[in-house]
Amino acid sequence: MLELLPPPPTDPLWDLTYEFGSDERAERLNLVLGVYRDHTGRTPVMAAVREAEIRLAERSESKEYRGLSGNAAFNRALLDLVLGPQGPSDRAAAVQTVAGSGALRLLADLICRTRPGTTVWISDPAYVNHRPILEAAGLEVRTFGWCDAEGGFDAAGVLRDLAGARRDDVVLLQGCCHNPTGADPVPEDWAALAELAARDGWVPFVDLAYHGLGDGLEADLAATRLLAERVPEMLIAVSCSKNFGLYSDRTGCAIVLGASAQAVRHAETALQNAARTLYSMPPEHGAAVVTTVLEDAGLRDLWRAELDAMRARIEANRTDLAARLTALGWQAQARSLARQRGMFSMLPLTAQEMLRLRREYAIYGTTAGRINIAGISADRIPCLARGIAGVLAGR
Ligand SMILES: Cc1ncc(COP(=O)(O)O)c(C=O)c1O
């Protein structure tokens, strides 16, 4: 049977990561994957997470099945965290998922079960896995622009493109720290998007993967909360991979907001049914850790402080890179970099120039120009700036 399989495409990001693994140059720099690294280049276990794990190991209650929605306390804690204490959690339900990717897939399945062939709009460019996940679930995908010529958020263009979205279409928006561009709407832009959704009847589908790493936890959640207030129905995919550092524990949840308690109950059951046929139940460990952190005031404060420190380091890296590019004579490029938010920066380089950056300077970003600004230690920023300036000078 397997002899019949034609060569399948491989994942471009992981391909680059493997290529990096066999690069023997001492100065090589891997900025491909979206993983936070501290100043020593490590991806640390957060202290709040470590303490929660110790407490859990001491308690070591049971590893019995949790049920199709996963850990109920985790789901409640994430509803509270995402929607806020005053949020509409009375018309919402959360189902624990296999991280943010699992939430995106379950919610895509929910859309398809509700109305097969629904059109989902994604930004162009989008997170590399958005289109594949939506299409794998059987949905139609259309795109709307995201950036202007300088790489900033193009409010007028986005509103113009989304005027084409029909009632009951779904629009996938990243709640903060847009991957890959780092270009985010300001609060007035979010208000305009919420108004458009309410007026035209499309359903916002918010992907939250980097909350806490842009402008701070509350600020990064503000757009999601605003949309939740303004529209009757909404879908939210939440990842705990980056902001709890639980990448390999695969922790996240899918949230649905509906106009009635019955609609929410039905949506929750549909999500459980989808999970049942995909992987049955999500893994417990990460969810137990997050719940332990969020339910304990001391651990929660510790986590918030660590998250703030991570955000400050990312911001310091970005500011330093922009200052160095300015000093090397690339002011316009530096200005557009400085405006970006979150873990990623989009370099103003073509695919060919990204290849040169890799070949001549051993600096690995994606072919589209994305680098993980959180993946570099402060002492390597001068070499990153020199590499970018060197490639720009070769134009
Ligand atoms: C925008 C966005 N959404 C979702 C995810 C999925 O994250 P995970 O499945 O690791 O939680 C990522 C990961 O990089 C992402 O960048």
The ligand as an ORCA input file, in Angstrom:
! r2SCAN-3c Opt
* xyz 0 1
  C      -0.530     32.217     15.446
  C      -0.347     30.865     16.022
  N      -1.426     30.148     16.346
  C      -1.328     28.916     16.864
  C      -0.098     28.334     17.095
  C      -0.078     26.932     17.646
  O       0.657     26.779     18.769
  P       0.671     25.425     19.614
  O      -0.084     24.396     18.869
  O       2.110     25.078     19.754
  O       0.033     25.789     20.910
  C       1.062     29.049     16.776
  C       2.387     28.457     16.988
  O       3.405     28.905     16.575
  C       0.935     30.345     16.230
  O       1.992     31.077     15.904
*
